[in-house]
Amino acid sequence: MENNTNLAGYLRMMTDIIEKKKNCLQSILEATQDQERILKSEDFDDDEFSALIDIKAKNIDKVNELDDGFQTVYDKIKAEIGEKKAEHEGQIKALQKLVAEVTDLGVQITALEKQNRNTLENVKNAAMRNTKNFKVSRNTASNYYKTMAGLHGAGPSFMDEKQ
């Protein structure tokens, strides 16, 4: 009976871990959606975008810790779950449902990240083109002004050599 109680406790622990992971993934999804909003806006806010990257990094670190904890607990009770599956069917089904929700969040995040990566690449390329166009325009204007300054006192460009 004590083993049964321990197994139930471990299953509760695994459920708590998965729920915490789900919350972290939800935060990552929200930050990724905010990044999408920033990327699609006219005024790209680099500071806000970077802050969201930091938020996501912290949550990713937390997810990795939770995954390690979940795996440790699962490895400890894997054999016992197989033996007593029927006795803990409700907890196991609830855990499986949470795992499916977490997996769905992961898929959503991955798809949005891919889309954001493409959008960011487009924003970066547009910025580089604008910078290049600005440099070309600046150089053209600079060359024009240098040329005009050199011609200021030059007088006629052609001389009559037939005298």
N, C-alpha and C positions, 0 to 999 in steps of 0.2 A: 504494500500500500504506500509506503514511504517513497518508493521509486516512482509511483504514479503521481504523487504530489510533486516530486522533483521535476518530472517531465512536464507537468502542467505549468510549473513555475518557469521552466526554461522556454516553453512555448509562449508564455506571456512576455518573457524577456525578448524573445525574437520578434513578437508582434510590436512591442514598444520600439525596438530598434527600427523596424520597417516603417512605422508611423513617423519616427523622427527623420528617417531618410526621405519619406514622402514630403514632409514639410520643407526639408532642405531643397529637394528637387523643385518644389512649387516656387520657392524663393528664386532659384536659378531660372526657372521658366519666366517668372515675372521680370527679372533683371534682363533677360534676353529679349523679352517683348519691349521693354523700355529702350534697349539698344536699337531695336528695329525702328522704334518711333524716332529716335535721334538720327539714325541714318537716313530716314526718309524726310526729315525736316529740312527746311532751307538753310537754317543756321546750325551747322554741326558743332555741338558743344563737346570739345575734346575732354575737358575736365569731368563733365558728367559721365561721358562714355567710359573714361578711365576709372571713375569711382564704381561704376557698375561692374567693370572687370574685377576690381578688388572684392566686391561683394560676392561675385560668382566664385572667385578663387577660394574664399573662406568657406563657402558652402560646399565646394567640391572637396576640400580637405576634410570637412566634417563627414561628407558622404563616404569618403574612403575609410575614415576611422570606423564609421558605423558598419560598413561592409566587412571590415576586418573582425569587428565584434560579433556580427551575425554569423560569419563563417566559423569563428571559434566555438560559439554556442552550438551551431548546427553539427560541427564535427564531433562534439562531445555527446550529442544525443541521437545522431543519425541512425544507429542500429536500433535503439530503443523505440524510435518513432515507427520504424518498420514493423516491430513486434506488436506495438500497442496502438496502431493506427485507428482501429475501430473505437477504442475507448476515448480518443481525443479528436474524433472526426470533426466536431464543431469548431474547435480551435484551429485545426489544420486547414479546414476550408476557409476560415476567416483570414488566416495567414496567406493562403494561396490567392485570395481575392486582393489583399493588399499588395502582394508581389506583382500581380497583374496590373494594378493601378500604377505602381512604381515604374513598371516596364513601359506602360503607356506614356507616362510623363517623360521618361528617357527618350522615347521615340519622338515625341513632340519637340523636346529640346534639341535633339540632333537635327531634325528637319529645319527648325528655325535658325539654328546656328549655321547650317549650310547656306540658307537663304541670306542671312546677315553677312556671312563671309563674302558672298558674291556681291552684295550691295556695297560693302565696305571697299572691295576691290574697285568697283565702279566709281565710288566717291574719291578714292585715292587717285585713280587714273585721271579723273576730271580735274582734280586739284593739281596734278602734275602738268596736265595740258595747259591749265590756266597760268601756272607758274612759268612754263616754257613760253607761252604767248606773251606774258608780261615781260619776260627777259628779252625776247625778240623785239617787242615794241619799244622797250627801254633802250636797247642797243641801237635800233633803227633811229629813234629820236636823238640819241646821243651822237651817232654818226652824222646825222643831218645837221645838228647844231655845230658840230666841229667843222663840217664842210662849209657851212654858211659863215662861220666865224673866219675861216681861212680865205674866203672869197670877198670879204667885206672891203678890203682896200686893194684888191687885185686889179681892178680895172677890166678892160676888155680881154677876152680869152684868146682872141686871134690877133696876130700881128701881120701886117702887110710886109712881106719880105722882099718885094720887088722895088725897091727904091732906086 
